[in-house]
């Protein structure tokens, strides 16, 4: 399996596991959803729905594969999906914490771009 296909599989498995762990909805009327777009290498874990007061919509995790690297565009998890990816065998040099400004990324153990 080539590197990108392997990364796609890892990302989908990790996001599916995260979603299953959080399977009990914390807010009635709000759904947690997964969206995998392999053609554009976009992977999302997000929420949509309504409370009595307002519309709920939010992204918990947004990942893209770009330039042979995993770019984490959004991550609101406690553990961090970057750590889960490293535990699964992805080199930290292939992970970009894109939610941080480039100058901050240089101070992390992950790729700058």
Secondary structure, 3 states (H helix, E strand, C coil): CCHHHHHHHHHHHHHHHHHHHCCCCCCCCEEEEEEEECCCCEEEEEEEEECCCCEEEEEEEEEEEECCEEEEEEECCCCCHHHHHHHCCCCHHHEECCCCCHHHHCCCCCECC
